Amino acid sequence: MANIRAFRAHRYDMGRVGNMSEVVAPPYDVIDEKLQEHLYNNNPYNVIRLELNKELPTDTETNNRYTRSAAVLRDWIAEDILIRDGSPALYVYEQEYVVEGKTHLRKGFMARVRLEPFGTGKIFPHEETLAGPKADRLKLYQATNMNLSPVFGLYPDDNCEVMAKLEKAVGQALPMEATDHLGTISRLWTIHDHSVVSAVTGLMGPKPVFIADGHHRYETGLKYLEEKKAAGEVLDSEAAPNFILMMLVSMSDPGLLILPTHRLVSGLKGITSAQVQKALEGHFNWHPCRQHLDSWQANGYCCHG
């Protein structure tokens, strides 16, 4: 079963950092140099300094973007820029975003999830990974010894029973709130109530978790765990390296919007769209898609699983 636990997060002291909107950043793999520079200039405490520190021409094996991230992290904890919660909690998280003029509200929660190799339990991938990104994230993991961004996981819950319990526990409490560079509004609440945490972990126990995003980070977590075990630093099953940070969202959440990835394929001589449709129709739904294809000499088709 998927093993979900509460944890003690390090969080910003808002009295020290000021505007929360100035210190958030998107996942590392969507940040280009222009956005990185913008985030650096936004606030001296922007999390970009941990998640994706700048590379410098003078970088060495002992002084590089990873060691600098670790040094910044140590400084922020020592200076109480980041303060660790006093007791374990689940962290209710929602994102308000707009797609094609319509506002969506995605709801989930953050927890630590016990790592398990794919194919051995209740956590499932859906894509292949690359060596380069895993090596990058492993170096950051080794330097900081901390999960700096969550893996995004989906779980089945037709009636959204898990979130109903969490939202009832939140009640009328005010959240921490931040608006990112794309206008997405994030809100965060903490749930320390042991009875609520126990109820949620019990409900999640039998459920599988499907990784929607963060495969590289998840596999990096497994590699990091292997290294720590080999070094004799994992003393028992509750040691921190056994777990990874996840943001968990119900597959039935009304605000969960999954946009298609479009691909145009051409230049395959001797293969017609009808042949492709026949080969794939048992796995996909098909319909003609002629819009924007007027200049094409063949029919276009859209398919979705």
BELTA-V241049 format. One record per pair of residues at least 4 apart in sequence whose ideal C-beta (glycine too) atoms are under 6 Angstrom apart, sorted by sequence separation. I is the first residue (numbers start at 1). J is the second residue. D is the distance in Angstrom with one decimal. If there is no record, write none. Layout:
i=I j=J d=D
i=I j=J d=D
This chain:
i=26 j=30 d=5.1
i=31 j=35 d=5.0
i=42 j=46 d=5.2
i=47 j=51 d=5.5
i=48 j=52 d=5.6
i=49 j=53 d=5.7
i=63 j=67 d=5.7
i=75 j=79 d=5.9
i=85 j=89 d=5.8
i=116 j=120 d=5.3
i=157 j=161 d=5.9
i=160 j=164 d=5.9
i=163 j=167 d=5.8
i=180 j=184 d=5.0
i=211 j=215 d=5.6
i=214 j=218 d=5.7
i=235 j=239 d=5.5
i=249 j=253 d=5.4
i=271 j=275 d=5.6
i=277 j=281 d=5.6
i=280 j=284 d=5.1
i=12 j=17 d=4.9
i=31 j=36 d=5.3
i=59 j=64 d=4.2
i=76 j=81 d=3.9
i=77 j=82 d=5.2
i=98 j=103 d=5.3
i=116 j=121 d=4.1
i=157 j=162 d=5.4
i=191 j=196 d=5.5
i=228 j=233 d=4.5
i=229 j=234 d=4.7
i=234 j=239 d=4.6
i=17 j=23 d=5.3
i=76 j=82 d=4.6
i=179 j=185 d=5.1
i=228 j=234 d=4.9
i=39 j=46 d=4.9
i=97 j=104 d=5.6
i=116 j=123 d=5.6
i=118 j=125 d=5.3
i=211 j=218 d=5.9
i=234 j=241 d=5.5
i=249 j=256 d=5.8
i=293 j=300 d=4.3
i=40 j=48 d=6.0
i=178 j=186 d=5.1
i=39 j=48 d=4.0
i=96 j=105 d=5.2
i=277 j=286 d=5.5
i=55 j=65 d=5.3
i=177 j=187 d=5.1
i=95 j=106 d=4.8
i=289 j=300 d=4.9
i=53 j=65 d=4.1
i=175 j=187 d=3.9
i=176 j=188 d=4.6
i=289 j=301 d=5.9
i=94 j=107 d=4.6
i=175 j=188 d=5.5
i=228 j=241 d=4.4
i=289 j=302 d=3.8
i=25 j=39 d=5.2
i=175 j=189 d=5.0
i=53 j=68 d=4.8
i=93 j=108 d=5.5
i=286 j=301 d=5.6
i=287 j=302 d=5.8
i=53 j=69 d=4.5
i=173 j=189 d=5.8
i=225 j=241 d=4.7
i=92 j=109 d=5.0
i=93 j=110 d=5.7
i=286 j=303 d=4.9
i=50 j=69 d=5.0
i=90 j=109 d=5.3
i=91 j=110 d=4.1
i=170 j=189 d=4.7
i=284 j=303 d=4.0
i=285 j=304 d=5.8
i=22 j=42 d=4.8
i=23 j=43 d=5.2
i=22 j=43 d=3.7
i=31 j=52 d=5.5
i=90 j=111 d=5.5
i=284 j=305 d=5.5
i=23 j=45 d=5.2
i=25 j=47 d=5.0
i=169 j=191 d=5.1
i=23 j=46 d=5.0
i=25 j=48 d=4.7
i=28 j=51 d=5.2
i=49 j=72 d=4.8
i=50 j=73 d=5.6
i=221 j=244 d=4.1
i=23 j=47 d=5.9
i=28 j=52 d=4.7
i=169 j=193 d=5.7
i=25 j=51 d=5.8
i=273 j=299 d=5.7
i=169 j=196 d=4.4
i=17 j=45 d=4.5
i=273 j=301 d=5.5
i=165 j=199 d=5.5
i=165 j=200 d=5.9
i=45 j=81 d=5.7
i=162 j=200 d=5.7
i=110 j=150 d=5.7
i=162 j=203 d=5.2
i=155 j=207 d=4.6
i=155 j=209 d=5.2
i=107 j=163 d=5.4
i=153 j=209 d=4.4
i=154 j=210 d=4.7
i=109 j=166 d=5.6
i=153 j=211 d=5.7
i=154 j=212 d=5.1
i=152 j=212 d=4.6
i=152 j=213 d=4.1
i=152 j=214 d=5.4
i=151 j=214 d=3.4
i=16 j=81 d=5.3
i=151 j=217 d=5.4
i=13 j=80 d=5.7
i=151 j=218 d=5.1
i=13 j=83 d=5.2
i=73 j=144 d=5.3
i=10 j=82 d=4.4
i=66 j=139 d=4.6
i=70 j=143 d=4.0
i=10 j=84 d=5.0
i=66 j=140 d=5.3
i=70 j=144 d=4.8
i=92 j=166 d=5.0
i=69 j=144 d=5.9
i=8 j=84 d=5.4
i=9 j=85 d=5.5
i=67 j=143 d=5.7
i=8 j=85 d=4.7
i=66 j=143 d=4.1
i=92 j=170 d=5.6
i=137 j=216 d=5.7
i=141 j=220 d=5.8
i=8 j=88 d=5.5
i=137 j=217 d=5.7
i=7 j=88 d=5.6
i=6 j=88 d=3.7
i=134 j=216 d=5.2
i=138 j=220 d=4.9
i=6 j=89 d=5.5
i=133 j=216 d=4.4
i=137 j=220 d=4.3
i=141 j=224 d=4.8
i=6 j=90 d=5.3
i=134 j=219 d=5.8
i=138 j=223 d=5.7
i=122 j=208 d=4.5
i=123 j=209 d=4.9
i=124 j=210 d=5.0
i=125 j=211 d=5.3
i=129 j=215 d=5.0
i=134 j=220 d=5.3
i=97 j=184 d=4.4
i=129 j=216 d=5.3
i=127 j=215 d=5.6
i=95 j=184 d=5.7
i=96 j=185 d=4.2
i=125 j=215 d=5.5
i=129 j=219 d=5.6
i=160 j=250 d=5.1
i=95 j=186 d=5.5
i=160 j=252 d=5.6
i=94 j=187 d=5.0
i=153 j=246 d=4.7
i=155 j=248 d=5.9
i=157 j=250 d=4.1
i=158 j=252 d=5.3
i=93 j=188 d=5.4
i=150 j=245 d=4.5
i=151 j=246 d=4.8
i=152 j=247 d=5.3
i=153 j=248 d=5.0
i=154 j=249 d=5.8
i=156 j=251 d=5.3
i=157 j=252 d=5.9
i=150 j=246 d=5.4
i=51 j=148 d=5.3
i=91 j=188 d=5.9
i=92 j=189 d=4.3
i=150 j=247 d=4.2
i=154 j=251 d=5.1
i=50 j=148 d=5.3
i=147 j=245 d=3.8
i=91 j=190 d=5.8
i=89 j=190 d=4.5
i=90 j=191 d=4.6
i=89 j=191 d=5.6
i=89 j=192 d=4.8
i=7 j=112 d=4.3
i=87 j=192 d=5.4
i=115 j=221 d=5.4
i=4 j=111 d=4.8
i=5 j=112 d=4.9
i=90 j=197 d=5.7
i=115 j=222 d=5.6
i=4 j=113 d=5.8
i=115 j=225 d=5.6
i=3 j=114 d=3.6
i=2 j=122 d=4.3
i=1 j=122 d=5.6
i=27 j=149 d=5.9
i=114 j=242 d=5.9
i=114 j=243 d=5.6
i=115 j=244 d=5.4
i=112 j=243 d=4.0
i=113 j=244 d=5.8
i=112 j=245 d=6.0
i=113 j=246 d=4.6
i=110 j=247 d=5.3
i=108 j=247 d=5.4
i=109 j=248 d=5.8
i=108 j=248 d=5.4
i=108 j=249 d=3.7
i=107 j=253 d=5.7
i=106 j=255 d=3.8
i=105 j=255 d=4.3
i=106 j=256 d=5.7
i=104 j=255 d=4.6
i=104 j=257 d=5.3
i=24 j=178 d=4.7
i=24 j=180 d=5.4
i=21 j=178 d=4.5
i=20 j=178 d=4.0
i=21 j=179 d=4.7
i=6 j=197 d=4.8
i=4 j=201 d=4.9
i=4 j=204 d=4.3
i=1 j=205 d=4.6
i=1 j=206 d=5.6
i=2 j=207 d=5.9
i=2 j=209 d=4.9
